[in-house]
Amino acid sequence: MKKILLLCLVMLMVPAVYAQVSFGVRAGIGSSALVQKVDGSPVSGARFGFSLAGMLDVPVYKRFSLRPELVFINQGGSYEAFENSTTPTAHSCYYYSIQVPLNVVYSIPINEAKLGISLGPNFNYSLFGNMKSGQADYDIKFGQTEENDLKPFDLGVNIGLSAIYKDVFFGIHATYGTLDRLAEKPQGASSVYQNNITFSLGYFFR
């Protein structure tokens, strides 16, 4: 009997929660960089990047909501490594990935707008791309641990600010990679991490 009552309660709650869920889309541009440490100091090589995303806003408790996204993103950057030589070789790459950020958002109402502060993990899986190493130019073979290859998976941390005014979405967020992207390190290479800063404009359908 208790199980039946609990099931009925859940079934009654689902439509109410579903009615408050909002679907949105956004497009973003920003700076994409590969960051490494050289002589103990962080050095980054940045490039232009863009992203397209679908997103949900799911109310959880009072001002808190869960905002998962499905993102198609162009990212990359440059780094240097020593390869059987005392002279560093520059590596520059761009590649495309699917990202799934799972952000928790705290909203602050300001007149007709809502300011949001977000934080959460970002799961990244890289699909295809291109690497330029010195004079060589070739496709990246993610996860095959060949020379200058990159790992396909990354786990990042998202930090962001957003504003929603009359269903129009404005946002800025930074993603900090936590995993070394180099699949096979050449001699003298340090760990390389993918960081992104993105400015977004979007719309929520309510």
GUTI-335535 format. One line per 2 residues: their letters; for each residue x, y, z of N, C-alpha, C, O, CB. Coordinates in pm, whole numbers. Glycine has a CB too. Example, Ala and Ser with C-alpha at 12.3 -4.5 7.8 and 13.67 -1.06 7.14 Angstrom:
% residues 2
AS) 1319,-569,780,1230,-450,780,1320,-330,780,1424,-332,846,1131,-447,905; 1285,-225,708,1367,-106,714,1290,3,787,1341,114,804,1408,-60,572 .
% end
This chain:
% residues 206
MK) 82,-120,0,0,0,0,87,127,0,60,222,-73,-94,0,122; 192,125,84,281,241,92,351,264,-43,369,378,-85,386,221,203 .
KI) 389,154,-110,455,166,-239,361,227,-342,402,307,-426,506,30,-288; 235,188,-336,136,241,-430,115,390,-407,107,468,-503,2,165,-416 .
LL) 107,431,-280,90,572,-248,211,653,-293,196,764,-344,68,590,-98; 331,599,-274,452,667,-315,457,683,-467,493,788,-518,576,591,-265 .
LC) 419,578,-538,416,583,-684,316,688,-733,345,762,-828,380,445,-741; 202,695,-669,100,794,-706,152,936,-682,128,1026,-762,-29,771,-626 .
LV) 223,955,-571,278,1086,-539,380,1129,-644,380,1244,-688,343,1083,-399; 467,1036,-684,567,1066,-787,499,1102,-918,540,1195,-987,662,946,-808 .
ML) 394,1026,-953,323,1051,-1079,254,1187,-1078,241,1251,-1183,220,940,-1105; 211,1232,-961,149,1363,-950,252,1475,-959,222,1584,-1008,72,1373,-819 .
MV) 374,1448,-911,479,1549,-910,542,1567,-1047,582,1678,-1082,585,1514,-809; 552,1460,-1124,621,1467,-1253,563,1573,-1346,639,1653,-1401,616,1332,-1321 .
PA) 428,1579,-1366,376,1683,-1456,406,1824,-1407,431,1913,-1488,226,1667,-1471; 404,1845,-1274,431,1978,-1219,576,2020,-1247,602,2134,-1284,402,1982,-1068 .
VY) 669,1925,-1227,809,1956,-1253,832,1976,-1402,902,2068,-1443,899,1844,-1199; 772,1887,-1484,790,1895,-1629,739,2029,-1683,798,2086,-1774,715,1779,-1699 .
AQ) 629,2079,-1624,572,2205,-1671,666,2322,-1648,656,2423,-1718,439,2231,-1602; 756,2311,-1552,848,2418,-1521,981,2405,-1594,1063,2497,-1590,871,2424,-1373 .
VS) 1005,2292,-1660,1130,2271,-1733,1129,2355,-1860,1031,2356,-1935,1150,2120,-1766; 1240,2427,-1884,1252,2510,-2002,1363,2457,-2092,1468,2415,-2045,1280,2657,-1964 .
FG) 1338,2460,-2223,1437,2420,-2322,1492,2544,-2390,1417,2636,-2425,1376,2323,-2426; 1623,2547,-2410,1685,2662,-2473,1795,2623,-2570,1842,2509,-2570,1741,2754,-2368 .
VR) 1835,2717,-2651,1948,2700,-2743,2040,2820,-2726,1997,2929,-2688,1899,2686,-2893; 2167,2799,-2755,2261,2911,-2748,2374,2890,-2848,2402,2777,-2890,2319,2925,-2605 .
AG) 2437,3000,-2885,2557,2998,-2968,2663,3081,-2898,2632,3184,-2838,2528,3053,-3113; 2787,3035,-2905,2892,3105,-2831,3020,3120,-2911,3049,3038,-2999,2921,3033,-2704 .
IG) 3096,3224,-2880,3229,3245,-2934,3322,3275,-2817,3276,3318,-2711,3232,3359,-3040; 3451,3254,-2836,3541,3284,-2727,3684,3242,-2754,3723,3218,-2868,3493,3220,-2603 .
SS) 3759,3233,-2648,3900,3197,-2655,3920,3054,-2608,3872,3015,-2502,3984,3294,-2570; 3990,2976,-2689,4020,2837,-2657,4171,2823,-2647,4242,2867,-2738,3961,2739,-2765 .
AL) 4223,2764,-2539,4367,2761,-2518,4414,2629,-2460,4346,2566,-2379,4408,2874,-2426; 4532,2587,-2505,4603,2476,-2443,4707,2535,-2349,4788,2618,-2390,4669,2382,-2550 .
VQ) 4703,2492,-2225,4788,2551,-2120,4889,2448,-2071,4852,2334,-2042,4703,2603,-2003; 5015,2488,-2060,5119,2402,-2007,5209,2483,-1914,5204,2606,-1914,5202,2336,-2121 .
KV) 5291,2415,-1836,5386,2482,-1748,5526,2473,-1807,5575,2363,-1835,5383,2422,-1606; 5589,2588,-1825,5725,2596,-1877,5810,2665,-1772,5786,2780,-1737,5731,2672,-2015 .
DG) 5912,2592,-1721,5998,2644,-1614,5915,2689,-1494,5947,2789,-1429,6083,2761,-1665; 5810,2615,-1465,5729,2642,-1347,5622,2748,-1366,5546,2774,-1273,5815,2682,-1237 .
SP) 5615,2809,-1485,5516,2914,-1509,5415,2869,-1615,5454,2807,-1714,5585,3045,-1554; 5287,2898,-1596,5186,2858,-1695,5201,2938,-1824,5214,3060,-1821,5044,2875,-1639 .
VS) 5198,2869,-1935,5205,2931,-2068,5089,2879,-2151,5063,2758,-2151,5343,2902,-2139; 5019,2967,-2220,4904,2923,-2300,4917,2971,-2443,4968,3080,-2471,4773,2974,-2239 .
GA) 4869,2887,-2533,4858,2925,-2674,4712,2920,-2712,4651,2813,-2711,4943,2832,-2766; 4654,3037,-2746,4509,3047,-2764,4472,3062,-2911,4554,3097,-2995,4455,3166,-2685 .
RF) 4346,3034,-2939,4289,3051,-3071,4140,3080,-3056,4082,3062,-2949,4313,2926,-3160; 4079,3125,-3165,3936,3150,-3167,3859,3019,-3163,3900,2921,-3225,3897,3232,-3292 .
GF) 3748,3015,-3091,3666,2895,-3085,3518,2932,-3086,3482,3047,-3062,3699,2813,-2961; 3432,2835,-3114,3289,2860,-3114,3216,2736,-3062,3273,2627,-3054,3240,2897,-3257 .
SL) 3091,2753,-3027,3011,2641,-2979,2864,2663,-3011,2818,2776,-3022,3030,2621,-2828; 2790,2551,-3025,2645,2550,-3043,2588,2452,-2941,2642,2343,-2924,2605,2511,-3190 .
AG) 2480,2488,-2874,2433,2403,-2765,2282,2408,-2751,2216,2508,-2780,2497,2444,-2634; 2229,2295,-2704,2093,2289,-2654,2100,2276,-2502,2191,2211,-2451,2015,2171,-2717 .
ML) 2006,2335,-2429,2015,2334,-2284,1877,2322,-2221,1776,2364,-2279,2086,2460,-2232; 1874,2265,-2103,1753,2255,-2023,1772,2331,-1893,1882,2335,-1838,1717,2107,-1996 .
DV) 1665,2390,-1844,1668,2451,-1712,1562,2380,-1627,1442,2393,-1651,1641,2606,-1718; 1609,2304,-1528,1520,2220,-1447,1520,2273,-1303,1620,2259,-1233,1566,2071,-1452 .
PV) 1408,2332,-1256,1401,2378,-1117,1421,2263,-1020,1365,2154,-1038,1267,2448,-1090; 1502,2287,-917,1530,2183,-818,1477,2222,-681,1397,2150,-621,1681,2156,-810 .
YK) 1522,2339,-631,1478,2381,-497,1495,2531,-486,1606,2583,-495,1559,2307,-385; 1383,2600,-465,1382,2745,-451,1458,2810,-568,1414,2801,-682,1443,2787,-317 .
RF) 1572,2875,-539,1645,2946,-645,1746,2858,-718,1815,2904,-809,1717,3065,-586; 1754,2733,-679,1850,2642,-742,1785,2567,-858,1670,2526,-849,1906,2542,-639 .
SL) 1861,2550,-966,1815,2471,-1079,1933,2395,-1138,2049,2429,-1116,1748,2561,-1188; 1900,2290,-1212,2000,2211,-1282,1992,2249,-1429,1884,2250,-1488,1978,2055,-1262 .
RP) 2108,2281,-1489,2109,2325,-1629,2206,2239,-1711,2319,2281,-1736,2148,2474,-1639; 2163,2120,-1752,2248,2037,-1838,2246,2090,-1982,2149,2152,-2026,2200,1890,-1835 .
EL) 2355,2064,-2054,2365,2108,-2193,2423,1995,-2279,2491,1905,-2229,2453,2235,-2204; 2395,2002,-2406,2460,1917,-2506,2525,2013,-2605,2456,2087,-2676,2358,1817,-2577 .
VF) 2659,2011,-2610,2735,2114,-2681,2821,2054,-2791,2887,1952,-2772,2824,2192,-2582; 2818,2118,-2907,2914,2090,-3014,3011,2207,-3016,2970,2321,-3038,2843,2070,-3155 .
IN) 3141,2180,-2993,3236,2288,-2973,3362,2269,-3057,3411,2158,-3074,3273,2298,-2827; 3411,2380,-3109,3541,2386,-3176,3641,2446,-3078,3621,2557,-3029,3533,2469,-3310 .
QG) 3748,2372,-3050,3846,2419,-2953,3987,2378,-2997,4005,2321,-3104,3815,2364,-2813; 4086,2409,-2913,4224,2376,-2947,4320,2475,-2886,4297,2525,-2776,4242,2372,-3097 .
GS) 4429,2505,-2958,4531,2594,-2909,4668,2549,-2956,4680,2479,-3057,4527,2602,-2757; 4771,2588,-2884,4907,2550,-2922,4992,2525,-2798,4964,2577,-2690,4972,2660,-3010 .
YE) 5095,2443,-2815,5190,2414,-2708,5324,2382,-2771,5334,2363,-2892,5140,2296,-2618; 5429,2375,-2687,5563,2346,-2735,5618,2223,-2666,5586,2196,-2550,5656,2465,-2714 .
AF) 5701,2147,-2738,5764,2028,-2682,5901,2007,-2744,5926,2046,-2858,5675,1903,-2704; 5991,1946,-2665,6123,1909,-2715,6117,1767,-2768,6077,1675,-2696,6232,1923,-2604 .
EN) 6156,1749,-2892,6152,1617,-2955,6290,1581,-3009,6325,1616,-3122,6046,1613,-3068; 6367,1510,-2926,6502,1471,-2964,6587,1590,-3007,6670,1579,-3097,6497,1369,-3076 .
ST) 6566,1703,-2942,6637,1825,-2978,6626,1922,-2862,6536,1912,-2779,6581,1887,-3109; 6720,2018,-2858,6713,2121,-2755,6624,2236,-2799,6596,2328,-2721,6853,2173,-2721 .
TP) 6579,2232,-2923,6492,2337,-2976,6347,2293,-2968,6312,2187,-3021,6530,2371,-3122; 6260,2370,-2902,6120,2328,-2890,6049,2333,-3024,6074,2420,-3107,6048,2417,-2790 .
TA) 5959,2236,-3044,5876,2231,-3164,5735,2279,-3129,5675,2232,-3033,5872,2088,-3224; 5684,2371,-3209,5550,2424,-3184,5445,2330,-3242,5458,2284,-3356,5535,2566,-3244 .
HS) 5343,2304,-3164,5229,2223,-3207,5104,2310,-3198,5075,2367,-3093,5215,2092,-3120; 5031,2319,-3307,4909,2397,-3310,4795,2307,-3358,4811,2235,-3457,4924,2523,-3401 .
CY) 4681,2310,-3290,4573,2221,-3329,4436,2287,-3312,4418,2379,-3232,4579,2092,-3248; 4343,2237,-3389,4203,2269,-3367,4125,2138,-3384,4159,2055,-3467,4152,2380,-3467 .
YY) 4022,2122,-3304,3944,1999,-3311,3802,2023,-3260,3772,2125,-3197,4013,1887,-3228; 3716,1927,-3290,3575,1938,-3257,3537,1831,-3155,3583,1717,-3162,3487,1924,-3385 .
SI) 3454,1871,-3059,3419,1782,-2949,3270,1793,-2916,3204,1890,-2952,3502,1813,-2825; 3221,1690,-2848,3089,1693,-2785,3110,1710,-2635,3185,1634,-2574,3006,1563,-2817 .
QV) 3046,1809,-2577,3056,1832,-2434,2919,1818,-2368,2816,1850,-2428,3116,1972,-2406; 2921,1770,-2243,2798,1760,-2163,2824,1827,-2028,2864,1759,-1934,2752,1609,-2145 .
PL) 2802,1958,-2017,2812,2025,-1887,2688,1996,-1802,2577,1992,-1854,2830,2178,-1906; 2709,1976,-1673,2598,1955,-1578,2610,2063,-1471,2665,2039,-1363,2602,1810,-1515 .
NV) 2557,2180,-1501,2574,2295,-1413,2460,2307,-1312,2343,2288,-1344,2584,2421,-1495; 2496,2340,-1190,2399,2380,-1088,2398,2533,-1087,2502,2597,-1075,2436,2321,-945 .
VY) 2278,2591,-1100,2264,2736,-1112,2188,2793,-993,2083,2742,-953,2192,2773,-1244; 2243,2900,-937,2173,2976,-833,2127,3107,-894,2209,3187,-939,2265,3000,-707 .
SI) 1995,3131,-896,1938,3248,-963,1904,3359,-864,1857,3334,-753,1814,3208,-1041; 1930,3483,-907,1900,3601,-827,1808,3691,-909,1853,3750,-1007,2031,3676,-784 .
PI) 1680,3704,-871,1587,3790,-947,1625,3938,-931,1648,3986,-820,1441,3768,-900; 1630,4009,-1044,1656,4153,-1045,1556,4216,-1141,1574,4211,-1262,1805,4186,-1087 .
NE) 1449,4275,-1085,1339,4328,-1166,1285,4218,-1257,1239,4115,-1208,1386,4450,-1250; 1290,4237,-1390,1235,4139,-1482,1341,4037,-1527,1310,3946,-1604,1176,4209,-1603 .
AK) 1463,4053,-1480,1572,3964,-1521,1609,3869,-1408,1571,3889,-1293,1695,4046,-1564; 1683,3763,-1444,1737,3670,-1346,1886,3653,-1372,1928,3611,-1480,1663,3533,-1351 .
LG) 1965,3686,-1270,2108,3666,-1277,2141,3528,-1223,2090,3490,-1118,2185,3776,-1199; 2224,3453,-1294,2257,3318,-1252,2406,3297,-1230,2488,3346,-1308,2208,3220,-1354 .
IS) 2439,3225,-1125,2577,3185,-1096,2582,3033,-1108,2507,2964,-1039,2624,3235,-953; 2669,2982,-1193,2668,2838,-1221,2803,2773,-1192,2908,2836,-1201,2630,2813,-1366 .
LG) 2796,2646,-1158,2915,2567,-1128,2882,2420,-1154,2773,2374,-1121,2964,2589,-981; 2977,2348,-1213,2952,2206,-1236,3059,2140,-1320,3147,2208,-1373,2818,2188,-1300 .
PN) 3051,2007,-1334,3148,1933,-1416,3113,1944,-1564,2998,1969,-1601,3152,1786,-1374; 3214,1923,-1648,3196,1927,-1792,3264,1805,-1853,3386,1792,-1847,3253,2059,-1853 .
FN) 3185,1716,-1911,3238,1595,-1974,3262,1621,-2122,3172,1666,-2193,3142,1474,-1953; 3383,1592,-2169,3423,1625,-2305,3472,1501,-2379,3555,1426,-2328,3533,1734,-2304 .
YS) 3419,1480,-2500,3468,1371,-2586,3500,1429,-2722,3413,1482,-2790,3362,1255,-2597; 3627,1418,-2763,3673,1478,-2888,3648,1384,-3006,3663,1262,-2994,3821,1513,-2879 .
LF) 3610,1442,-3120,3568,1365,-3236,3673,1364,-3347,3720,1257,-3386,3438,1421,-3289; 3710,1480,-3398,3805,1488,-3508,3870,1625,-3508,3818,1719,-3447,3736,1460,-3645 .
GN) 3986,1637,-3576,4055,1764,-3580,4184,1756,-3657,4213,1656,-3723,4082,1812,-3441; 4262,1863,-3649,4385,1875,-3726,4497,1925,-3638,4475,2010,-3551,4365,1968,-3847 .
MK) 4617,1874,-3659,4737,1914,-3585,4844,1962,-3681,4868,1898,-3783,4790,1797,-3498; 4908,2075,-3650,5023,2122,-3725,5143,2119,-3633,5145,2187,-3531,4999,2265,-3783 .
SG) 5244,2040,-3669,5364,2023,-3589,5484,2060,-3675,5522,1985,-3765,5377,1878,-3534; 5545,2176,-3647,5652,2224,-3733,5596,2250,-3872,5507,2333,-3889,5769,2121,-3740 .
QA) 5649,2180,-3972,5601,2194,-4109,5499,2086,-4146,5438,2091,-4253,5718,2188,-4206; 5480,1989,-4057,5386,1878,-4085,5244,1919,-4049,5221,1993,-3953,5426,1751,-4006 .
DY) 5150,1869,-4126,5009,1900,-4106,4930,1770,-4126,4934,1712,-4234,4960,2012,-4205; 4857,1725,-4022,4789,1596,-4033,4666,1592,-3943,4649,1676,-3855,4885,1482,-3997 .
DI) 4582,1492,-3966,4462,1472,-3884,4500,1413,-3749,4592,1331,-3739,4361,1381,-3958; 4429,1454,-3645,4451,1400,-3512,4381,1265,-3501,4264,1252,-3537,4401,1497,-3402 .
KF) 4452,1166,-3450,4394,1032,-3430,4374,1013,-3280,4461,960,-3210,4485,918,-3490; 4259,1058,-3231,4234,1060,-3088,4242,920,-3027,4177,826,-3073,4098,1122,-3059 .
GQ) 4323,910,-2921,4328,787,-2843,4411,676,-2902,4411,566,-2846,4194,739,-2824; 4483,698,-3013,4562,591,-3072,4708,597,-3027,4792,519,-3073,4554,598,-3222 .
TE) 4738,691,-2937,4870,706,-2872,4985,710,-2974,5093,657,-2948,4893,592,-2774; 4960,771,-3087,5069,796,-3181,5135,928,-3147,5088,1002,-3060,5018,795,-3327 .
EN) 5244,958,-3216,5319,1079,-3186,5230,1203,-3197,5161,1223,-3297,5439,1091,-3281; 5233,1287,-3093,5158,1412,-3088,5006,1392,-3084,4930,1486,-3106,5193,1498,-3207 .
DL) 4963,1270,-3055,4820,1242,-3047,4761,1303,-2920,4833,1330,-2825,4794,1089,-3052; 4628,1323,-2920,4558,1374,-2803,4461,1270,-2750,4409,1188,-2826,4484,1504,-2836 .
KP) 4438,1273,-2620,4340,1184,-2560,4199,1231,-2598,4176,1351,-2609,4356,1179,-2406; 4106,1139,-2619,3972,1180,-2661,3886,1235,-2548,3794,1312,-2573,3902,1063,-2723 .
FD) 3916,1197,-2424,3828,1232,-2312,3893,1336,-2222,4013,1330,-2195,3791,1108,-2232; 3812,1430,-2176,3858,1529,-2080,3746,1554,-1980,3628,1542,-2013,3900,1662,-2151 .
LG) 3783,1588,-1859,3689,1625,-1754,3721,1767,-1711,3830,1794,-1660,3695,1526,-1633; 3628,1857,-1731,3651,1996,-1697,3563,2043,-1583,3471,1973,-1539,3630,2083,-1817 .
VN) 3592,2164,-1536,3512,2231,-1433,3459,2360,-1493,3536,2443,-1542,3596,2259,-1302; 3327,2377,-1490,3261,2497,-1544,3233,2598,-1433,3184,2562,-1326,3130,2459,-1615 .
IG) 3264,2725,-1461,3226,2835,-1374,3165,2943,-1463,3226,2981,-1563,3349,2891,-1291; 3046,2993,-1429,2985,3088,-1521,2890,3187,-1456,2846,3169,-1343,2913,3015,-1625 .
LS) 2860,3292,-1533,2759,3391,-1498,2663,3401,-1616,2704,3394,-1731,2825,3531,-1465; 2535,3417,-1586,2436,3429,-1692,2327,3526,-1650,2309,3556,-1532,2376,3292,-1727 .
AI) 2254,3573,-1750,2138,3658,-1724,2028,3620,-1823,2055,3599,-1941,2174,3810,-1738; 1906,3610,-1774,1791,3580,-1858,1692,3696,-1846,1643,3728,-1737,1724,3444,-1818 .
YK) 1663,3759,-1960,1568,3870,-1963,1467,3844,-2073,1501,3840,-2191,1641,4007,-1986; 1341,3827,-2034,1234,3796,-2129,1271,3678,-2219,1253,3682,-2340,1202,3920,-2214 .
DV) 1324,3574,-2155,1361,3448,-2220,1486,3457,-2307,1529,3356,-2363,1248,3400,-2304; 1546,3576,-2319,1673,3590,-2391,1787,3562,-2294,1789,3616,-2183,1688,3731,-2454 .
FF) 1880,3479,-2336,1988,3430,-2249,2121,3494,-2289,2159,3493,-2406,1998,3277,-2257; 2191,3551,-2188,2327,3600,-2207,2416,3525,-2107,2377,3505,-1992,2336,3757,-2185 .
GI) 2534,3483,-2150,2618,3408,-2058,2766,3420,-2088,2805,3442,-2202,2579,3264,-2059; 2846,3406,-1986,2991,3392,-1998,3033,3281,-1903,2996,3282,-1786,3065,3526,-1965 .
HA) 3109,3185,-1953,3156,3079,-1864,3296,3035,-1903,3336,3044,-2020,3059,2959,-1866; 3369,2989,-1805,3504,2938,-1824,3505,2789,-1792,3443,2745,-1695,3607,3015,-1735 .
TY) 3576,2713,-1873,3592,2570,-1851,3740,2540,-1833,3822,2573,-1919,3533,2487,-1969; 3774,2477,-1720,3912,2444,-1689,3930,2292,-1695,3870,2219,-1616,3953,2499,-1550 .
GT) 4012,2246,-1790,4037,2103,-1803,4123,2051,-1689,4213,2120,-1641,4104,2074,-1936; 4093,1930,-1644,4166,1873,-1531,4254,1755,-1571,4332,1705,-1489,4069,1829,-1425 .
LD) 4243,1709,-1697,4320,1593,-1742,4420,1633,-1849,4391,1716,-1935,4226,1483,-1796; 4540,1574,-1842,4643,1598,-1943,4592,1546,-2077,4551,1430,-2087,4777,1528,-1904 .
RL) 4593,1631,-2182,4540,1591,-2312,4639,1512,-2397,4598,1449,-2494,4496,1713,-2387; 4768,1514,-2364,4866,1444,-2447,4855,1294,-2426,4865,1244,-2314,5008,1492,-2414 .
AE) 4833,1222,-2536,4822,1076,-2527,4959,1011,-2512,4973,910,-2444,4750,1020,-2651; 5059,1068,-2576,5196,1017,-2566,5290,1136,-2560,5296,1215,-2655,5232,922,-2687 .
KP) 5364,1150,-2450,5446,1268,-2431,5583,1253,-2498,5657,1160,-2468,5463,1296,-2282; 5616,1346,-2589,5751,1349,-2641,5848,1389,-2531,5807,1441,-2427,5762,1446,-2760 .
QG) 5976,1364,-2552,6077,1398,-2453,6073,1548,-2423,6077,1631,-2514,6217,1357,-2502; 6065,1582,-2296,6065,1722,-2255,5929,1788,-2253,5917,1905,-2216,6153,1798,-2344 .
AS) 5825,1716,-2292,5691,1776,-2294,5630,1778,-2155,5642,1682,-2079,5599,1699,-2391; 5565,1887,-2123,5494,1897,-1996,5348,1860,-2018,5306,1837,-2132,5506,2040,-1935 .
SV) 5270,1853,-1910,5127,1825,-1922,5058,1942,-1991,5095,2058,-1973,5064,1800,-1781; 4958,1910,-2071,4886,2012,-2148,4737,2000,-2116,4679,1891,-2123,4912,1995,-2302 .
YQ) 4675,2113,-2081,4535,2114,-2041,4454,2207,-2132,4504,2310,-2177,4521,2158,-1893; 4330,2168,-2157,4242,2249,-2243,4155,2341,-2158,4079,2294,-2072,4153,2158,-2330 .
NN) 4165,2471,-2182,4081,2571,-2115,4003,2649,-2219,4051,2672,-2330,4166,2666,-2027; 3881,2691,-2184,3798,2771,-2274,3728,2882,-2197,3688,2863,-2082,3694,2682,-2346 .
IT) 3713,2997,-2262,3626,3104,-2212,3527,3137,-2323,3568,3167,-2435,3709,3233,-2169; 3397,3129,-2293,3294,3141,-2397,3191,3248,-2360,3143,3253,-2247,3225,3007,-2418 .
FS) 3159,3332,-2458,3050,3429,-2446,2934,3378,-2529,2951,3345,-2646,3095,3573,-2493; 2814,3370,-2469,2701,3307,-2536,2579,3398,-2542,2556,3483,-2456,2665,3179,-2465 .
LG) 2500,3376,-2648,2370,3440,-2663,2271,3331,-2701,2298,3250,-2789,2373,3556,-2771; 2156,3329,-2633,2061,3221,-2659,1918,3261,-2627,1887,3377,-2602,2098,3099,-2580 .
YF) 1831,3160,-2629,1688,3186,-2605,1626,3064,-2540,1655,2950,-2579,1615,3221,-2737; 1539,3086,-2442,1464,2979,-2376,1320,2977,-2428,1254,3081,-2435,1466,2996,-2221 .
FR) 1272,2857,-2464,1134,2839,-2509,1051,2792,-2390,1074,2683,-2338,1126,2737,-2628; 957,2872,-2348,880,2840,-2227,732,2816,-2263,651,2788,-2175,892,2955,-2123 .
% end
